[in-house]
Amino acid sequence: MGFAFMLGVPPNGGVDEQDHLVRAAATVRGDIDGTGLTRPDDPVRVYDVPIEFKGPINFCWARHPEQDASCMGFQYPPDERPFAYNGYYPPTYFALVGWPSLLVHGFNAVRPIRLVSLMLSLALIVWSLVSVKRRWGESAALVLGSAITPMTLFLSATVNPQGLELSSALAVWVGATLLLDPSPGMALRRSDRALLVVGGLTLVTTRPLGTVFWVVALVVVALSWGMVNPLRWVRRREIVGVTATAMLVAAILAWRGTATIENGTYAHDVGIAEVAGRAVVDAYRYLLDAVGRIGWLEIPPPTPVVIIWTLLMAAGVWAILLRGSRARRWALAALAAAYFVIQVGISWSQVNLNGLNWQGRYGLPLLIGVPVLAVPIVKARVDARAGAAVVASVGVGLFASFYMALRRWTVGTNGPIWYAFSARWVPPLPAWMVVATAAVGALLVATAGVSRQAPK
């Protein structure tokens, strides 16, 4: 499925992919910080790379879902400079994925870089699933699969640091749950400790909010196990080491100055109470964004996909509230409060400067915590058939979202539903082959829960 997304998303079809590609190419060439576009501390930075890394111009079809991607052009003015809006991001992601740009010139490097980004994300996701399977069994791992939404795969398969942020957040939630589990006789593997360290270091050095997500995950997981004394964490070298790194990264980002790009045209004088009210009113829309409103939030998830992940999320919350311990219910309440406070705080701080609205994908590193909190509860109550039904639903949902997204890119939202042989914009492989690739991936996901035991 991830490979299908990597092929099917047009050039610059990922979120801010132009900027992330420029930054990746510059970072591996030693230009980590660039220069300010208008002033030395401008978060919009200009980098010393050829303009070809900025990629094709997509204004004719970006945010115009009725228009397919065949109209894009590749011409740039001679004096155009390769700038990026992500200059305040830590350089870790760009250093990890940018090296194919040393071998493939210009925007032709986009798909090799996408492939590296996808492989890194999938490695952390698979590592997390395997760790859960070893500790709580196959059914628990299948339930955890509900954390993999179409948005997660879309971001992981494009040049975008949030894909790695999401997979590392999953690793942190799972690793912390394993590390802090007080159950007697639990054998903690070295790979489980490494999962928390690798996921934690990646999370806190990928995007500016990584440190916040790290702290929230630790606190919520500790509460879920009834550990209310943070001093007990000092004994865990893994937690201390990652936390020290997180504090250092936070200090560097604060020292570098604001990450806000001010724009008085879109700024609004809005009070925090109004922002909080809007967060409540729009809560379900933000959930849909997190599930799979991909592209530029212009390709909504099909109705079956909405139903699938709504039911999966509700099932996780239901399991925690009705089957979980009091400590686990308090942990869920703390997670909900943290999500709300972070969303309101970020939205309020931005809207009065540039009108930037919260997007549901921003909160995905926290929403991942819901199925993780539910896993230790459902392990003894979910049989193989129920776990198989969960992962089969995930496979169907991923394919449905991808199919409709590729329709938008190849023929536009007004084009035919059966577009595989009539595409106007053609991916590197014919559209029907990309659809077939996605179908095979969905089938593999959907059948992952089929029991391998011989019938008795």
C-alpha positions in Angstrom: 0.0 0.0 0.0 2.8 2.4 0.9 4.5 1.7 -2.4 1.3 2.4 -4.3 1.0 5.8 -2.5 4.7 6.5 -3.4 3.9 5.9 -7.1 0.4 7.4 -7.2 1.0 10.8 -5.6 2.0 13.3 -8.3 5.1 15.5 -8.1 4.5 17.9 -5.3 1.3 16.1 -4.4 2.5 15.6 -0.9 1.9 18.2 1.8 4.6 20.9 1.3 6.7 18.4 -0.6 8.5 21.2 -2.5 9.9 22.7 0.7 10.8 19.3 2.2 12.6 18.2 -0.9 14.7 21.4 -1.0 15.5 21.1 2.6 16.5 17.4 2.2 18.8 18.1 -0.8 20.4 21.0 1.0 21.0 19.2 4.3 22.9 16.3 2.8 25.0 18.9 1.0 26.0 20.6 4.3 23.6 23.6 4.0 21.6 22.8 7.2 20.4 26.3 8.0 20.2 28.2 4.8 19.8 32.0 4.9 16.7 34.1 5.7 14.6 35.1 2.7 13.9 38.6 4.0 15.9 38.9 7.2 18.5 36.7 9.1 15.9 35.2 11.5 13.2 34.6 8.8 11.8 31.1 9.2 11.5 31.1 5.4 15.0 30.1 4.3 16.9 30.0 1.0 19.1 27.1 0.4 22.2 26.5 -1.8 20.8 23.9 -4.2 19.7 24.0 -7.9 16.2 25.3 -8.5 15.3 22.0 -10.1 14.9 20.6 -6.6 12.0 22.9 -6.1 10.1 20.7 -8.5 7.2 21.4 -10.9 4.7 24.2 -10.6 1.4 22.7 -9.4 -0.8 25.8 -9.0 -3.1 24.8 -11.8 -4.3 21.7 -9.9 -3.3 22.1 -6.3 -6.5 22.8 -4.3 -8.5 22.3 -7.4 -9.8 18.8 -7.0 -11.8 18.8 -10.2 -8.6 19.3 -12.2 -6.2 16.3 -12.7 -2.5 16.7 -12.4 -1.7 16.7 -16.1 -1.7 20.5 -16.4 1.4 21.0 -14.2 4.4 22.7 -15.7 8.2 22.6 -14.9 9.4 26.0 -15.9 10.8 28.5 -13.4 11.9 32.1 -13.7 15.6 32.5 -14.0 15.9 34.4 -10.8 13.8 32.0 -8.7 15.5 31.0 -5.5 14.9 27.5 -3.9 13.4 28.6 -0.6 11.5 26.5 2.0 9.0 27.3 4.8 10.3 24.6 7.1 13.6 26.2 8.2 12.7 25.9 11.8 12.4 22.1 11.6 15.2 20.0 13.1 17.5 18.6 10.4 17.3 14.9 11.4 14.6 13.7 8.9 16.2 15.6 6.0 19.6 14.1 6.7 18.2 10.6 6.9 16.2 10.7 3.6 18.1 13.3 1.5 21.0 11.2 0.3 19.3 9.9 -2.9 19.5 13.5 -4.1 23.3 13.1 -4.3 22.7 10.3 -6.9 19.6 11.6 -8.8 19.5 15.2 -9.8 16.7 17.7 -9.3 13.1 16.7 -8.9 13.8 13.2 -10.3 15.0 12.5 -6.8 11.6 12.8 -5.3 10.5 9.2 -5.6 13.8 7.7 -4.4 13.6 10.0 -1.4 10.0 9.0 -0.9 11.1 5.4 -0.9 13.7 5.9 1.8 11.2 7.9 3.9 8.6 5.1 3.5 11.1 2.4 4.5 12.1 4.2 7.6 8.5 4.7 8.7 7.5 1.1 7.9 10.5 -0.2 9.8 9.3 1.5 13.0 5.7 0.4 12.4 6.6 -3.2 11.9 9.0 -3.1 14.9 6.1 -1.8 17.1 3.7 -4.5 15.8 6.2 -7.3 16.4 6.9 -6.1 19.9 3.2 -6.0 20.8 2.7 -9.5 19.3 5.6 -10.9 21.4 4.2 -9.4 24.6 0.4 -9.7 24.2 -0.2 -12.0 21.2 -1.2 -11.8 17.6 -4.7 -10.5 18.3 -3.3 -7.6 20.2 -1.0 -6.7 17.3 -3.9 -6.8 14.9 -5.9 -4.4 17.1 -2.9 -2.1 17.1 -3.1 -2.1 13.3 -6.0 0.3 13.6 -3.5 3.1 14.4 -2.4 2.9 10.7 -4.7 5.3 8.9 -4.6 6.3 5.2 -3.1 9.7 6.3 -0.3 7.8 8.0 0.6 5.9 4.8 0.2 9.0 2.6 2.6 11.1 4.7 5.1 8.2 5.0 5.1 7.7 1.3 5.8 11.3 0.4 8.7 13.7 1.3 7.3 14.9 4.6 8.8 14.5 8.1 5.4 13.9 9.6 5.4 10.4 8.3 8.4 9.6 10.3 7.0 11.5 13.3 3.9 9.3 13.3 5.8 6.0 13.1 8.2 7.1 15.8 5.2 8.2 18.0 3.8 4.7 17.6 7.2 3.3 18.6 7.3 5.6 21.7 3.8 4.7 22.8 4.5 0.9 22.4 8.0 1.1 23.9 6.9 3.1 26.9 4.0 0.7 27.5 6.4 -2.2 27.5 9.1 -0.5 29.6 6.8 0.7 32.3 4.6 -2.4 32.5 4.7 -3.4 36.2 3.4 -6.9 35.7 5.5 -9.4 37.6 7.6 -11.8 35.6 7.5 -9.7 32.4 10.6 -10.4 30.3 11.6 -7.1 28.7 13.7 -7.7 25.6 16.6 -5.6 24.6 14.8 -4.8 21.3 11.8 -3.4 23.3 14.2 -1.0 25.1 15.8 -0.1 21.8 12.3 0.6 20.3 11.6 3.3 22.9 15.1 4.8 22.5 15.1 4.8 18.6 11.5 6.0 18.5 12.0 8.6 21.1 15.1 10.1 19.6 13.5 10.2 16.2 10.3 11.8 17.6 12.0 14.6 19.5 14.4 15.5 16.6 11.9 15.4 13.7 9.4 18.2 14.2 9.1 21.1 16.6 6.3 19.5 18.7 8.2 16.2 19.2 9.3 17.0 22.7 5.7 17.8 23.7 4.4 14.5 22.3 7.2 12.6 24.1 6.3 14.0 27.4 2.6 13.4 26.9 3.1 9.8 25.9 5.3 9.1 28.9 2.9 10.7 31.4 -0.2 9.0 30.0 1.4 5.5 29.8 2.8 5.9 33.3 -0.7 6.9 34.6 -2.2 3.9 32.8 0.0 1.6 34.9 -0.7 3.5 38.1 2.7 5.1 38.3 2.1 8.5 39.7 5.7 9.2 41.0 7.9 10.5 38.2 11.0 9.9 40.3 10.7 6.2 39.5 11.5 7.0 35.9 15.0 8.2 36.8 15.9 4.5 37.1 15.2 4.1 33.4 18.2 5.2 31.5 16.3 5.0 28.3 13.8 7.6 29.5 16.5 9.9 31.0 18.6 9.8 27.8 15.8 10.6 25.4 14.4 13.3 27.7 17.8 15.0 28.0 18.0 15.0 24.2 14.4 16.4 24.0 15.2 19.2 26.4 18.3 20.1 24.4 16.3 20.2 21.1 13.6 22.3 22.7 16.2 24.7 24.0 17.9 25.0 20.5 14.5 25.6 18.8 13.6 28.3 21.4 17.0 30.0 21.0 16.6 30.1 17.2 13.4 32.1 17.7 9.8 31.9 16.6 8.7 29.3 14.1 5.7 31.4 13.1 5.4 32.9 9.7 3.4 36.1 10.2 0.9 37.2 7.6 -1.4 40.1 8.5 -3.7 39.4 5.6 -5.0 36.2 7.2 -4.5 37.1 10.9 -7.6 37.4 13.1 -8.1 38.9 16.5 -9.6 35.8 18.2 -9.8 35.0 21.9 -8.8 31.7 23.3 -12.3 30.9 24.5 -13.5 31.2 20.9 -10.7 29.0 19.7 -11.6 26.4 22.3 -15.3 26.5 21.3 -14.4 26.0 17.7 -12.2 23.0 18.7 -15.2 21.3 20.3 -17.5 22.1 17.4 -15.0 20.9 14.8 -13.7 17.9 16.7 -15.2 15.3 14.3 -14.0 17.1 11.3 -10.5 17.1 12.7 -10.9 13.3 13.3 -11.7 12.9 9.6 -8.6 15.0 8.7 -6.5 12.6 10.8 -8.1 9.5 9.2 -7.6 10.4 5.6 -8.3 13.8 4.2 -5.2 13.7 2.2 -3.6 15.9 -0.6 -4.2 19.5 0.5 -7.2 18.4 2.7 -9.1 18.2 -0.6 -9.6 14.4 -0.9 -12.0 13.4 1.9 -12.1 9.8 3.0 -14.9 7.8 1.5 -17.9 7.1 3.7 -17.0 3.5 4.4 -13.6 4.6 5.5 -15.1 7.2 7.9 -17.3 4.5 9.4 -14.4 2.0 9.8 -12.1 4.3 11.8 -15.0 5.9 13.7 -16.0 2.4 14.9 -12.4 1.4 15.6 -11.8 4.6 17.6 -15.0 4.2 19.5 -14.2 0.5 20.2 -10.9 1.5 21.7 -12.4 4.1 24.0 -15.2 1.7 25.0 -12.7 -1.0 25.9 -10.7 1.5 28.1 -13.8 2.9 29.8 -15.7 -0.3 30.5 -12.9 -2.9 30.7 -9.9 -0.9 31.9 -8.7 -0.1 35.4 -9.4 3.2 37.1 -5.8 4.2 36.3 -6.3 3.5 32.6 -9.5 5.5 32.5 -7.6 8.4 34.1 -4.9 8.0 31.6 -7.4 8.3 28.8 -8.9 11.4 30.3 -5.3 12.9 30.6 -4.7 12.1 26.9 -7.9 13.8 25.9 -7.1 16.8 28.0 -3.6 17.0 26.5 -4.9 16.8 23.0 -7.4 19.6 23.6 -4.9 21.9 25.4 -2.3 21.4 22.7 -4.8 21.9 19.9 -6.2 25.1 21.4 -2.8 26.5 22.3 -1.3 26.0 18.9 -4.4 27.2 17.1 -4.7 30.3 19.3 -1.0 31.2 19.0 -1.2 31.0 15.2 -4.6 32.4 14.2 -3.7 35.9 15.6 -0.6 36.0 13.5 -1.3 34.2 10.2 -4.8 32.6 10.4 -3.3 29.1 10.3 -6.0 26.6 11.3 -5.4 23.3 13.1 -5.3 20.3 10.9 -6.3 16.9 12.2 -3.1 15.3 11.2 -1.2 17.4 13.7 -2.8 15.5 16.6 -2.2 12.0 15.2 0.8 11.4 17.4 -1.5 11.7 20.3 -4.5 9.8 18.9 -2.2 6.8 18.3 -2.3 6.5 22.1 -5.9 5.3 22.2 -5.4 1.9 20.6 -2.1 1.5 22.5 -3.9 2.1 25.8 -6.5 -0.5 24.7 -4.0 -3.2 23.7 -3.3 -4.6 27.2 -7.0 -4.8 27.9 -8.2 -6.5 24.7 -5.4 -9.0 24.6 -7.4 -11.5 26.7 -10.8 -10.7 25.2 -10.2 -10.4 21.5 -10.2 -13.7 19.7 -8.5 -14.4 16.4 -11.6 -13.7 14.3 -12.2 -10.3 15.9 -8.6 -9.3 15.4 -8.8 -10.5 11.8 -12.0 -8.4 11.3 -10.1 -5.3 12.6 -7.2 -5.7 10.2 -9.4 -6.6 7.3 -11.3 -3.4 7.9 -8.0 -1.5 7.9 -7.0 -3.1 4.6 -10.4 -2.2 3.0 -10.2 1.4 4.3 -6.6 1.9 3.1 -7.5 0.7 -0.4 -10.7 2.8 -0.7 -8.9 6.0 0.3 -6.1 5.3 -2.1 -8.4 4.5 -5.0 -10.4 7.7 -4.6 -7.2 9.8 -4.2 -5.7 8.4 -7.4 -8.9 9.2 -9.2 -8.6 12.8 -8.1 -5.0 12.9 -9.4 -5.5 11.1 -12.7 -8.9 12.3 -13.9 -10.2 14.8 -11.3 -13.1 14.4 -8.9 -15.5 14.9 -11.8 -13.9 12.2 -13.8 -15.1 8.6 -14.2 -15.1 6.3 -11.1 -13.6 3.5 -13.2 -10.5 5.5 -14.4 -7.7 2.9 -14.5 -7.6 2.8 -18.3 -8.6 6.4 -19.0 -6.1 8.4 -16.9 -5.1 11.9 -18.1 -2.3 12.2 -15.7 -0.2 8.9 -15.7 2.0 7.9 -12.8 5.4 6.3 -13.5 3.5 3.0 -14.0 0.1 2.9 -15.8 -2.7 3.7 -13.5 -4.2 0.2 -13.7 -0.9 -1.2 -12.4 -0.7 1.2 -9.5 -4.3 0.3 -8.6 -3.4 -3.4 -8.8 -0.4 -2.8 -6.6 -2.7 -1.1 -4.0 -5.1 -4.0 -4.3 -2.4 -6.5 -3.6 -1.2 -4.5 -0.6 -4.7 -4.2 0.8 -5.2 -8.0 0.3 -2.0 -8.7 2.2 -3.1 -6.4 5.0 -6.6 -7.8 5.1 -5.4 -11.4 5.3 -2.7 -10.7 7.9 -5.1 -11.9 10.6 -5.9 -15.2 9.1 -4.9 -17.9 11.6 -2.0 -20.0 10.5 -3.0 -22.9 12.7 -4.2 -26.0 11.1 -7.9 -26.7 11.8 -8.5 -29.2 14.6 
